[in-house]
């Protein structure tokens, strides 16, 4: 018979919520944060500290503008 501690690690019982560093809200760790280290699946250290909503907002805000040249360049 397997020991109960072997089946369930302490990290599975704790750390179900995490506070986002950007918005400061407590959110569900598994659903609202990106898994950034695939080999640590289920471990809280494998998830980012920025929630999915804040990550998408940051990426959209910092996306480069596709229009490199203005209409008046070059003017010759």
N, C-alpha and C positions, 0 to 999 in steps of 0.2 A: 504494500500500500504506500502511495506517495504521501509525503508530508504536505500539509496545507501551505506551509511557507514556500515550498518549492513551486507550487502551482501558481501562487499569486505573490508577486513582489510587493514591497511596501509602496513603491511608486504608483502602482495601479490603484491603491486605495486613497492616496493623497494627490494633491496637485491637479484636481479636475478643472480648476479655474485659474486664470492668469490675468494679471492687470496689464493692459496695453501701455507701453511706454509713451505713446503719442497722445492718445485720447484719454487715458487714465481710467477707462472703464474695465470692470471685471467681466471677462467673457469665458466661455467654455474652451478649454484647451484644444480638444480634438477637432471641434467643428469650426472655430473662429480664428485659428492660427495656422500658418503654413508649416508643414513638416519640412525642415531644411536639412536634416541629416537622416537619410533613408535607413542607415544601419542602426539607428536608435529609435525605431518605430515603437510607440507606446511609452517611451521614456520622456519625461518632461524636458530634458535638456536637448531633445531633438527638434523642438518647436521654436519658432522665432518669438521675439518679444514684442513684435509689432503685429497687430491684428490684420486680418485680410482686408477689411474696409480701408484702414489707414494706409496699407501697402499699395492698394490700387490707386488711392487718391495721390500718394506720393509719386508713383510712376507716371500717372497722367499729367501731373503738374510739371514734372521734370523732363517730359518727353521733348525731344528737339523739334524745332519748327521745320517743316519740310520745305518751306520756301526760303532757299538760301539767298537767291538774288532778288533784289527789288526791281520793279518795273523800269526805273530810270537808270539801271546799271547795265552795261556801260553806255555812256551818253556820247558816242562818236560815230 
